[in-house]
Amino acid sequence: MENKRQKIIVISGATATGKTEISIKLAKKIDGEIVSADSMMVYKYMDIGTAKPTKEEMEGIPHYLIDIVEPEKIFSAKDFVEEADKAIHNIFKKGKIPIVVGGTWLYIQSLLFGLSEAPEGNWELRKSLYKKNNDELYEDLLKVDKEYAQKIHKNDKKRIIRGLEVFYTTGKPFSTFQKEHGFREKKYNFTGFNFERDRDEIMERIEIRIEKMFEKGLVEEVEKLIKMGYENFITSNQAIGYKEIVPYIKGEVDLETAKQNLIKNTKKFAKRQLRTFKNKFEFENINLSDYTKGEVLDKIINNTEWRKTNVNTG
């Protein structure tokens, strides 16, 4: 099979590190195509708030798994893996190099090592758990799966609920499934790079990015989504960049408050991503604050492990 013989490149990292721009430049240099591993870019009509690359920014490089589902649809890690496998197969068939790029850890983990045997989401159970406060949920998780609870932040409600959901559904701690999954063989022959920047620089880049989002028409984009009937989705926990704008549109907060809430939530999200990607994979960490874009590209292209399999990528 091609995925055992040929190597793919994977680029991970927190929001606003610069993954999109460098991955496009890399694809042009090595005749590659990009598979997005971003849990929000899969949704149609959500362009500005997800920082999707425009057609012009893509510079003619094909991108997969962007704009493929309606906003109200649930798109799971399983769905992602199925679609990403197809995309990678198609890219290999064309004789090109797949470059997987994104900041959704679960998507990348599932693609590279396969899906965990843990059960899929129980949405009714999740709804009931979301009604409880964080402290109560975290205490419950400590009782049934202390090992997993100690790995996550006590305010990370999404992951706390996932841990409880798995235990209540199977009677087995989520940490048990994670251990079993950790010994799986790699699905793909890959070389991975984790993009970082100095913390202060990322925070500044987030503020600049959000200012540009408002200039490009983020408020109007949210208004359009509400008119299309997608308000319940964009006010969900995961829709950072959208849920903060709805209170402004409803007249509950002023525009500056909405903007500051978005900046605050995006920074918190980026900090979680930085912690997650730093130690999750056997990737080479590249601090983009220390290199020019050209130096980063050279660093990736000249990587020894990468060139062992792809000798014509110079």
N, C-alpha and C positions, 0 to 999 in steps of 0.2 A: 504493500500500500504506500501511496506517495507520502503520507504523513509520517511514516517511519523512516523514509529515505531522505526526504528534503527537509530543510530547516525553515521554520518561520521565525519572524522577529516579533517580539511582544514589547510594547512600550506602555508602562503604567505610570501613575503619579497623581498627585492631588490636582484639584481644579486650579486653573490659572497658572500652572507651571510653564505652559508653552508646548504641550504635547502635540496639538493639532498642527501648528505651523511647521515644526521640525519633522513630523512624520510625513507631511506632504513633500517637503524638500527631499527627504530620504527616499521616498517612493520614486521621485523623478530621477534620482541618481542611480538607483539599483533596479529600475524597471519593476516596481512593486505596485500593489493595490492595497487599499486600506479596509480593514474590517473594524468597525466601531464597536467598542465594548463599553458603552455608556447606557445606563438604564433609562435615561430620559430622552436621549436623541432618537430612540426608536419611535417616538410618538410624533404623529403628523401635527401640523399647525403650531407646534411649540418650537419656534426657531430662535427668537432673540433670547428668551429666558434660559435656554439650554446651551447657548453659545455654539450653535451648529455652524460649521463652516459654510459659507455661501458658495455658490457655483464658481464665482470668480476666485475665491480663496482656495478652492479645491484644485485649481490650475490644471483641470483636465484629468486628474487622477480619480479613477472610480472609487467610490465609497460604498460599503455594504452595511446593512442594518441601521440605516438612517431613514426616518419617515416610512416605517413599514406597518404600523398599527394605529388604530384610532385611539384617542386619549383615554376613553373609558375602559379599554381592554386591559386585562391583567397580562403582563408579559413576564413570564417566570424565567429562572435560570435555565430550566429545561428547554423552554422555547428558544432562548438565546443560543444554547449549544447546538440545537438542531439547525438553526438558520446559519450560525457561524460555520459549522462543519460543511454545509452546502457551499457557502461562499469560498471557504479555503480550498475545497475541492475544485471549484470552478477556476480559481486563480491559478492553482497548480496546472490545471488542464491547459491554460493559456500560456504556460511556460513562464509565468511571472512569480514574484515573491509576495506571499501574504504578510502584511504588517498589521498586527492586532494592536489597537490603540484605545485606551480608555482608563477611566478611574473607578469602575465598578468592580471591586475585588471579587465578589461572588461569581460574577460572569467569567472573569479570567481564571479563577481557581477551577471552576467547573469545566471550562473549555480545555484546560491543560491536563487536568487529572481525572476528569469524569465527574459525574454527579454523585453526591453523597447518597447513601441509602436511607437517609432520614426522610420521613414522609413529607409530601408536599403540603402547602399551606391549608389550614383549616380556617376558612374565612369567618365562619360564625363564632368559633372560639376566639379568634383574634379580636373581633368586634367587642366581645364581652370583656376581654383582658384590657383593651385600650381604655375602657371606662375607669380602670383603677389608676391610682397615682403611682409614680415611679418608685417611691420608697417602698410601698407595699409590694409591688411586683418584684423588686430586687430582693427583698427579704424572702419572698416565696421561692425565688430561684436559688438563693443560697441554701435553702433547706433541701432542695431536690437535686441540685447540680452545682455544688460549690466550686468545682474545678472550672467550669465554663463561666460562672458568675465572676470569678476573680480575674478572668481574662478580659472582661469588657467593662466599660465605664458604667457606673450605677445610674447614670442619666440616659444611657443609650436604650431608650424604650423599645425600639424596633428589635434589637438583638435580644433584649431581655424576654420579650414576648415570644420570639422564635424559640428560645430555650425552653420556656414553659410549655409552649404549644407542642414541641416534640415530646417532652416528658409526659404530658397529659394524654397525648395520643398513643404513645407506644409503651409507656412505663419505663423507658430507658433514658438515661441522661443524654443530652445532646453531645456532651464531650465524648461519650463512647462512640457515637457515629463519626465524630471528627477524627478520632484516633484511628479507627478502622480505615477511614478514607485516606489518611495520611500515608498509608503504606501502598497505595495503588501505584501501578506503573504509569509513567507519563503517556498521555495519548498522543502528544506531538513532540517531535524533535525541535526544540526551540532555544533561542537565545533571548534572554529578557533584560530589559533596561528599565530602571525605575528613575524617573525624573524628579529631582528635588530643586528647591531654591532656598536661600536663606529665609528664615521665617518672616522677618520684617519685609523682605522684598515680596513674598507671596501675598502678605496682607495688603501691601500697597497696590499690587497688581489687581487684587480683588476689587478694591475701591475704584480703581480706574476702569476696570471692566464693567462694573455696575453702573457707573456714570454713563458709559457709552451705551449700555443697554437702554437706559431711559431716553437718551438722545435718539436712538434708533426706533423707539416706539414700543417699549415694553408694556406700558399702560394700555395702549391701543390693542396690543396683542392679547392681553388678558381680557379686555372688554369683548373682543371678538370671540374668544373661547367661551366666555360666560353666555353670550348670545347664542352660541352653537349648542349650549346645554351641557357643557363640561365643568361646571362650577364645582361639583362634588369631587371630581378627580383633582382639579388643580388646588383645592384646599386640603388635600390629603397630606399626611406627614412627609411624603417623599418629594413633593413638588416645590422644592426651594426655587425661588425666582418667580413664583406665581402666587402661592398662598399668601405671601406678604402684601401683594398688591390689591387683593380683593377687599380688605377693610378700607383702603383708600377709595376705591371705586364706590363702595357703599356709604361713604361719608363718615366712617367711624374714626379715621385718623387722617392727619394731613399728609401731604406727599413726602415731606422730609422724614416724618416718622416711618412711613412705609419703606423709604429708601434705607434708612438706618437699620431697620429690622432685617432687611434683606442682606445688608452688609454683615451684620452681626451673625446671622444664621449661616451665611456662606463661609465666613471665617471659621466658625465652629465645625462646619462640615469639612473644610480643608484640613483642619488640625487632626480630625479623626482619620482622614485619608492618609496624612503624613505618618501617623502612628501605625496604621494598618500595613501600608505598603513597605515600610522600612524593613520589616523582618519576616514578611509572609512568604516571599519567594526567594529562590536562589538567583536573584537578578543583580546585575551590576548597577549600583547606585551612582547616578551622575548628577552632581549639583550644577545646574545651569547658571548659577551665579558666578561660577568660576571659569566659564568657558565662553567663547564666541559661538554663534550658531554653526559656523564652519568647522570649528574644532569639535563640537559635539557630533556632527555628521561624520567627520573623520574617525572619531573615537568608535562610533558604532560600526562603520564600514570596515575598519581595520581590526575589529575585534577578532582575536585568534579563533575562538570557538565558532564564531559565525563563518569565518573564511574557510574552515576545514571542510564544510559541506557546500559552500557556495563560492567556488573559486573564481567565478567570473563576475563578481560584484564590484570590482574596483572602480 
